[in-house]
């Protein structure tokens, strides 16, 4: 199963492959930026981060329309995002790596 199919299995109401690819690409960029904080020429995430890439993409999808929301209460439902982009718990799974020049 490829990443798009896995996303669709997790979020069955979303069928736009173009939109799904945008979220997957954004998640990939986030992982690479946190994995290699001093920059890299890599364009793909390492295999051990593929699952995390999917989870970050779904996290971003679930927050659409409420980007950057810090607090929200309505009908007994309360939302507070500690990070405007991605949940800190997901970002904490990325181990930074530096390369010797």
N, C-alpha and C positions, 0 to 999 in steps of 0.2 A: 504494500500500500504506500503510495507517495504522500507527501506532506499535505497536498490539497485534499486528497481523499480522507486523510486523518482529521483534518480541520472540519470537513463536511460531516464526518461521523460524530464529532464533538458538538458541532453547531449546525444541526440539520436544517434550520430555517434559512441559512445563507447558501446560495447557489452560485453567486457571482465569482467565478474563478479569478477574474481580474482583481476584485476587491480582496479576496483571500491572499493572492500573491503580494499585494501591497502590504498587508499585515505581516506576512511571513518575511518579506524583504526588510521591513522596518525592524522586526524582531531580530533578524540576522545582524543588522547594523548595530543594534543596541548591544548584542552579545559581543560582537567584535570590538566595539568601543570600550566595553568594560573588561574584556579579556586582554586586550592590548592597549592599555591607556596611553602609551607613548607612540601609538601608530603602528600600522602594519600594512603590508601589501596583499594580505590575504583577502579573499573575497567570499570564502565559504566558511561556515562554522565547522568546528571539529565534530566528528561523529558523536562524541559523548554529550554534545550540546543540542543535538537535533530535537530531542524530546522537550528540552527547555525552550527551544525556539518556537515549537508549537504552542506550548503553554503561555509564553509571552504574547504570541500573536492572538491567542484566544482572550487573554487578559486585556489587551488593547481593544479588541473587538467589543468585549463586554462593557468597556468604559466609553465607547463612542457616544457622542452627544452629551457626555458629562466630563469631558476632559478637564483635568485640573481641579475637579470638585474637591473641596476641603470638608464640607459638611452639607448634609441634606437630610431633612426629616419630612416624611409625608405618610399619613395613615399608619403610623406605628413602625414604619420602615426608616431606618437611619443609615446614611452612608457617609463615610469620611475616608478620603484617599490620602494616605501618608506621602505619596509621591504622585506628581501630576502625570507621569508617563506610565511607569510600570510598578507593580507591587514590590516593595523592598524585599520581601521574602524570596521572590524570584531572582532579583538582582544579586542577592546574597549567595546564590548557587554558582555564580560565575567567579572562577578563581583567576585573578589578574596574573598576567605573565609578561615578563620583560625579556627581551632578547639582547644578547651581547653584540655590540657592533664591532 
